[in-house]
């Protein structure tokens, strides 16, 4: 079973994504900020990550850079709010494989995930 890490400071967003992913047969690990994401990535080695850009303690861009520093092949999809286009560009330049705009369309999330896992 493929393991996906969901990283978002909003609990409702983690719950919604976890429900969507487990419904499609994925194993899910959650983190609520970038610092937890880096630790959890090391401990769980997920197959892919869905990570919010804007979070307390450590933002998604910083966490992405740290994860990619020890796993250059990390498959990270950034979650972004409307109006954060410049951050999305930075994330893609830093190695994010894709991005999904929140509020997300479940089909868009699954499509992005299938793309990075193939």
N, CA and C of each residue as an Amber inpcrd file, in Angstrom:
protein
   354
   0.8500000  -1.1860000   0.0000000   0.0000000   0.0000000   0.0000000
   0.8890000   1.2410000   0.0000000   0.5990000   2.1680000  -0.8920000
   1.3770000   3.3970000  -0.9710000   1.0360000   4.3160000   0.2010000
   2.0800000   4.9930000   0.6920000   1.9190000   5.8740000   1.8570000
   2.0370000   7.3290000   1.4120000   1.0410000   8.1290000   1.7950000
   1.0150000   9.5490000   1.4630000   1.0530000  10.3550000   2.7570000
   1.9060000  11.3760000   2.7920000   1.9410000  12.2620000   3.9550000
   1.1530000  13.5270000   3.6130000   0.2440000  13.8930000   4.5150000
  -0.5730000  15.1020000   4.3790000  -0.0690000  16.1030000   5.4180000
   0.3440000  17.2860000   4.9390000   0.8910000  18.3100000   5.8300000
   0.0880000  19.5920000   5.6700000  -0.6220000  19.9700000   6.7290000
  -1.4080000  21.2040000   6.6990000  -1.6840000  21.6100000   8.1420000
  -1.5980000  22.8990000   8.4410000  -1.8550000  23.3530000   9.8060000
  -3.3440000  23.3560000  10.1300000  -4.2000000  23.2850000   9.1130000
  -5.6450000  23.2520000   9.3440000  -6.1000000  21.7960000   9.4850000
  -6.5770000  21.4570000  10.6730000  -6.9850000  20.0780000  10.9270000
  -8.0840000  19.6240000   9.9640000  -9.0580000  20.4960000   9.6740000
 -10.1440000  20.1000000   8.7800000  -9.6100000  19.7240000   7.4010000
  -8.5350000  20.3890000   6.9660000  -7.9480000  20.0840000   5.6610000
  -7.2510000  18.7210000   5.6990000  -6.5470000  18.4440000   6.8090000
  -5.9000000  17.1260000   6.9440000  -6.9520000  16.0170000   6.9720000
  -8.0390000  16.2490000   7.7120000  -9.1050000  15.2470000   7.8100000
  -9.7290000  15.0080000   6.4330000 -10.0000000  16.0820000   5.7200000
 -10.6350000  15.9650000   4.3970000  -9.7300000  15.2140000   3.4180000
  -8.4450000  15.5520000   3.4060000  -7.5090000  14.8760000   2.5080000
  -7.3030000  13.4180000   2.9150000  -7.1920000  13.1780000   4.2190000
  -7.0040000  11.8130000   4.7030000  -8.1890000  10.9370000   4.3100000
  -9.4000000  11.4610000   4.4600000 -10.6040000  10.7090000   4.0880000
 -10.5930000  10.3930000   2.5900000 -10.2450000  11.3750000   1.7660000
 -10.1710000  11.1800000   0.3210000  -9.1390000  10.0970000  -0.0310000
  -7.9520000  10.1990000   0.5560000  -6.8600000   9.2830000   0.2190000
  -7.1030000   7.8650000   0.7180000  -7.5790000   7.7300000   1.9540000
  -7.8480000   6.3840000   2.4700000  -8.9830000   5.7330000   1.6820000
  -9.9210000   6.5470000   1.2110000 -10.9950000   6.0400000   0.3710000
 -10.5090000   5.4930000  -0.9600000  -9.3310000   5.9480000  -1.3800000
  -8.7200000   5.4570000  -2.6220000  -7.6400000   4.4020000  -2.3380000
  -7.5800000   3.9300000  -1.0870000  -6.6800000   2.8270000  -0.7680000
  -5.2670000   3.2040000  -0.3380000  -5.0330000   4.4760000  -0.0700000
  -3.7090000   4.8940000   0.3850000  -3.6020000   4.8380000   1.9020000
  -2.3970000   4.5940000   2.3860000  -2.0740000   4.7100000   3.8020000
  -1.6750000   6.1650000   4.0090000  -2.1510000   6.8090000   5.0600000
  -1.8990000   8.2450000   5.2510000  -1.2020000   8.5180000   6.5820000
  -0.2000000   9.4030000   6.5220000   0.5020000   9.9170000   7.6950000
   0.2570000  11.4270000   7.6860000  -0.0070000  12.0080000   8.8490000
  -0.2910000  13.4460000   8.9110000   0.7830000  14.2010000   9.6880000
   0.9530000  15.4710000   9.3140000   1.8050000  16.4000000  10.0670000
   1.1070000  17.7540000  10.0260000   1.2630000  18.5440000  11.1030000
   0.5360000  19.8210000  11.1400000   1.3990000  21.0410000  10.8640000
   2.6950000  20.8470000  10.6280000   3.5490000  21.9640000  10.2300000
   4.8000000  21.4270000   9.5410000   5.6040000  22.3240000   9.0080000
   6.7780000  21.9140000   8.2600000   7.8180000  21.1890000   9.0910000
   7.9740000  21.5850000  10.3470000   8.9510000  20.9190000  11.2150000
   8.5530000  19.4610000  11.4300000   7.2770000  19.2190000  11.7330000
   6.7860000  17.8450000  11.8850000   6.9090000  17.0840000  10.5720000
   6.6880000  17.7630000   9.4570000   6.7570000  17.1160000   8.1450000
   8.1410000  16.5410000   7.8820000   9.1760000  17.3100000   8.1900000
  10.5470000  16.8430000   7.9570000  10.8350000  15.6240000   8.8300000
  10.4710000  15.7010000  10.1180000  10.6770000  14.5610000  11.0310000
   9.8870000  13.3410000  10.5660000   8.6310000  13.5440000  10.2130000
   7.7720000  12.4480000   9.7990000   8.2430000  11.8360000   8.4820000
   8.7570000  12.6660000   7.5900000   9.2630000  12.1490000   6.3170000
  10.4320000  11.2000000   6.5830000  11.3490000  11.6160000   7.4450000
  12.4950000  10.7550000   7.7870000  12.0290000   9.4330000   8.4050000
  11.0330000   9.5000000   9.2830000  10.5700000   8.3170000  10.0080000
   9.7050000   7.3930000   9.1520000   8.9190000   7.9660000   8.2470000
   7.9180000   7.1780000   7.5180000   8.2180000   6.9490000   6.0420000
   9.1780000   7.6960000   5.4860000   9.5000000   7.6390000   4.0510000
   8.2680000   7.4290000   3.1650000   7.3840000   8.4230000   3.1250000
   6.1730000   8.2930000   2.3090000   6.4950000   8.2610000   0.8100000
   5.5660000   7.7160000   0.0490000   5.7290000   7.6620000  -1.4010000
   5.4760000   9.0180000  -2.0530000   4.6690000   9.8430000  -1.3980000
   4.3930000  11.1970000  -1.8850000   3.9130000  12.0490000  -0.7120000
   3.9800000  13.3700000  -0.9090000   3.5920000  14.3250000   0.1320000
   2.6670000  15.3750000  -0.4750000   1.5880000  15.6770000   0.2330000
   0.7230000  16.8100000  -0.0820000   0.9760000  17.8260000   1.0240000
   1.5790000  18.9870000   0.6930000   2.0120000  19.9190000   1.7350000
   1.5550000  21.3450000   1.4690000   0.9620000  21.9360000   2.4870000
   0.5470000  23.3330000   2.4420000   1.7920000  24.2160000   2.3700000
   1.6630000  25.3530000   1.7180000   2.7940000  26.2860000   1.6400000
   2.8850000  27.1290000   2.9010000   1.7520000  27.6680000   3.3630000
   1.7540000  28.5980000   4.4830000   1.3730000  27.8870000   5.7740000
   2.3670000  27.7570000   6.6790000   2.1470000  27.0910000   7.9740000
   3.0320000  27.7470000   9.0300000   2.6390000  27.6150000  10.3100000
   3.4910000  28.1370000  11.3840000   4.7040000  27.2310000  11.6050000
   5.6440000  27.7120000  12.3770000   6.8790000  27.0090000  12.7600000
   7.8410000  26.8420000  11.5960000   7.4030000  26.1970000  10.5350000
   8.2350000  26.0460000   9.3440000   7.2880000  25.9580000   8.1600000
   7.4530000  26.8610000   7.1990000   6.5290000  26.8540000   6.0640000
   6.8530000  25.7160000   5.0980000   5.9570000  25.5160000   4.1450000
   6.0970000  24.4200000   3.2010000   7.3160000  24.5320000   2.3030000
   7.6970000  25.7510000   1.9250000   8.8750000  25.9300000   1.0710000
  10.1460000  25.5050000   1.7990000  10.2600000  25.8810000   3.0690000
  11.4270000  25.5110000   3.8690000  11.4640000  24.0030000   4.0970000
  10.3040000  23.4300000   4.4280000  10.2350000  21.9810000   4.6410000
  10.5620000  21.2300000   3.3540000  10.0720000  21.7120000   2.2200000
  10.3740000  21.0980000   0.9250000  11.8790000  21.0760000   0.6870000
  12.5330000  22.2140000   0.9160000  13.9860000  22.2870000   0.7090000
  14.7290000  21.3170000   1.6260000  14.2950000  21.2180000   2.8830000
  14.9540000  20.2940000   3.8190000  14.7600000  18.8430000   3.4060000
  13.5460000  18.4960000   3.0300000  13.2740000  17.1120000   2.6060000
  14.0960000  16.7820000   1.3640000  14.1310000  17.6920000   0.4090000
  14.8890000  17.4440000  -0.8240000  16.3910000  17.4150000  -0.5710000
  16.8510000  18.0020000   0.5310000  18.2850000  17.9730000   0.8330000
  18.7560000  16.5640000   1.1960000  17.8570000  15.7240000   1.7340000
  18.2430000  14.3520000   2.0510000  17.5310000  13.3230000   1.1790000
  16.5310000  13.7560000   0.3820000  15.8880000  12.8630000  -0.5790000
  15.5780000  13.6620000  -1.8400000  16.5240000  13.6570000  -2.7630000
  16.3750000  14.4320000  -3.9980000  15.2130000  13.9540000  -4.8530000
  14.7380000  12.7430000  -4.6100000  13.6360000  12.1850000  -5.3970000
  12.2760000  12.3300000  -4.7240000  12.2100000  13.1040000  -3.6540000
  10.9450000  13.2820000  -2.9270000   9.8640000  13.7880000  -3.8790000
   8.7050000  13.1710000  -3.7750000   7.5580000  13.5590000  -4.6080000
   6.6330000  14.4200000  -3.7680000   6.7590000  15.7350000  -3.9220000
   5.9920000  16.6710000  -3.1070000   5.0640000  17.4860000  -3.9920000
   3.7890000  17.5060000  -3.5950000   2.7730000  18.3270000  -4.2530000
   2.3940000  19.4150000  -3.2590000   2.5140000  20.6560000  -3.6750000
   2.2050000  21.7610000  -2.7780000   0.7150000  22.1030000  -2.8380000
   0.1640000  22.4480000  -1.6730000  -1.2090000  22.9130000  -1.5520000
  -1.1490000  24.4180000  -1.3380000  -1.8790000  25.1670000  -2.1270000
  -1.7830000  26.6080000  -2.0520000  -3.1530000  27.2650000  -2.1270000
  -3.2740000  28.3930000  -1.4750000  -4.5050000  29.1770000  -1.5570000
  -4.4510000  30.0350000  -2.8190000  -5.6020000  30.4410000  -3.2880000
  -5.6460000  31.3590000  -4.4280000  -4.8270000  32.6030000  -4.1130000
  -4.1190000  33.1120000  -5.0980000  -3.3540000  34.3310000  -4.8990000
  -1.9230000  34.1040000  -4.4370000  -1.4880000  32.8560000  -4.3500000
  -0.1110000  32.5800000  -3.9200000   0.7500000  32.0920000  -5.0930000
   0.4820000  32.6430000  -6.2890000   1.1640000  32.1720000  -7.4850000
   2.6850000  32.2810000  -7.3830000   3.1910000  33.3710000  -6.7870000
   4.6480000  33.5280000  -6.6940000   5.2590000  32.4450000  -5.8110000
   4.5470000  32.0440000  -4.7610000   5.0420000  30.9730000  -3.8970000
   5.0180000  29.6290000  -4.6220000   4.0120000  29.4280000  -5.4660000
   3.9370000  28.1910000  -6.2470000   5.1460000  28.0990000  -7.1740000
   5.4790000  29.2010000  -7.8190000   6.6470000  29.2140000  -8.7100000
   7.9090000  28.8770000  -7.9280000   8.0640000  29.4730000  -6.7460000
   9.2270000  29.1640000  -5.8940000   9.2450000  27.6860000  -5.5310000
   8.0820000  27.1280000  -5.2010000   7.9960000  25.7250000  -4.8080000
   8.4000000  24.8060000  -5.9600000   7.9100000  25.0970000  -7.1620000
   8.2580000  24.2720000  -8.3240000   9.7550000  24.3890000  -8.6150000
  10.3000000  25.5970000  -8.5040000  11.7400000  25.7800000  -8.7140000
  12.5520000  25.0310000  -7.6590000  11.9710000  24.8650000  -6.4550000
  12.6640000  24.1600000  -5.3630000  12.4700000  22.6490000  -5.4340000
  11.6970000  22.1860000  -6.4180000  11.5780000  20.7480000  -6.5870000
  10.2000000  20.1450000  -6.3780000   9.1940000  20.9730000  -6.1000000
   7.8350000  20.4280000  -5.9920000   7.4350000  19.8800000  -7.3590000
   6.7460000  18.7420000  -7.3570000   6.3850000  18.0970000  -8.6220000
   5.0900000  18.6440000  -9.2050000   4.2370000  19.2470000  -8.3570000
   2.9540000  19.7610000  -8.8250000   2.3840000  20.6350000  -7.7080000
   1.2290000  21.2300000  -7.9600000   0.5470000  22.0010000  -6.9220000
  -0.9510000  21.8610000  -7.1250000  -1.6900000  22.0490000  -6.0400000
  -3.1490000  21.9940000  -6.0620000  -3.6480000  23.2310000  -5.3240000
  -4.5880000  23.9450000  -5.9280000  -5.1500000  25.1550000  -5.3190000
  -6.2980000  24.7620000  -4.3960000  -6.2890000  25.3600000  -3.1840000
  -7.3680000  25.1480000  -2.2090000  -8.3920000  26.2650000  -2.3620000
  -9.6670000  26.0000000  -2.1470000 -10.2310000  24.6930000  -1.8190000
 -10.0790000  23.7580000  -3.0050000  -9.6690000  22.5260000  -2.7160000
  -9.2890000  21.6240000  -3.7880000 -10.4560000  20.8170000  -4.3470000
 -10.2980000  20.4540000  -5.6050000 -11.2060000  19.5340000  -6.2760000
 -10.6250000  18.1310000  -6.0740000 -11.3830000  17.1950000  -5.4990000
 -10.8500000  15.8560000  -5.2470000 -10.2250000  15.2000000  -6.4840000
 -10.8320000  15.4110000  -7.6530000 -10.2690000  14.8210000  -8.8710000
  -8.9060000  15.4200000  -9.2060000  -8.7380000  16.7020000  -8.9220000
  -7.4450000  17.3620000  -9.1780000  -6.3760000  16.7810000  -8.2540000
  -6.7240000  16.5640000  -6.9770000  -5.7780000  15.9900000  -6.0190000
  -5.3610000  14.5920000  -6.4810000  -6.3360000  13.7650000  -6.8230000
  -6.0290000  12.3890000  -7.2420000  -5.2330000  12.3650000  -8.5380000
  -5.5560000  13.2690000  -9.4590000  -4.8160000  13.3410000 -10.7210000
  -3.3670000  13.7370000 -10.4990000  -3.1480000  14.7240000  -9.6420000
  -1.7770000  15.1570000  -9.3360000  -1.0020000  14.0320000  -8.6760000
  -1.6540000  13.3280000  -7.7580000  -1.0110000  12.2300000  -7.0610000
  -0.6530000  11.0950000  -8.0260000  -1.5910000  10.7260000  -8.8670000
  -1.3150000   9.6580000  -9.8420000  -0.1720000  10.0520000 -10.7590000
  -0.1160000  11.3320000 -11.1400000   0.9510000  11.8070000 -12.0220000
   2.3250000  11.6680000 -11.3700000   2.4440000  12.0900000 -10.0980000
   3.7590000  12.0380000  -9.4510000   4.1570000  10.6230000  -9.0600000
   3.1840000   9.7410000  -8.8810000   3.4940000   8.3590000  -8.4920000
   3.7950000   7.4660000  -9.6990000   3.4830000   7.9310000 -10.9050000
   3.7060000   7.0770000 -12.0790000   5.1070000   7.2150000 -12.6390000
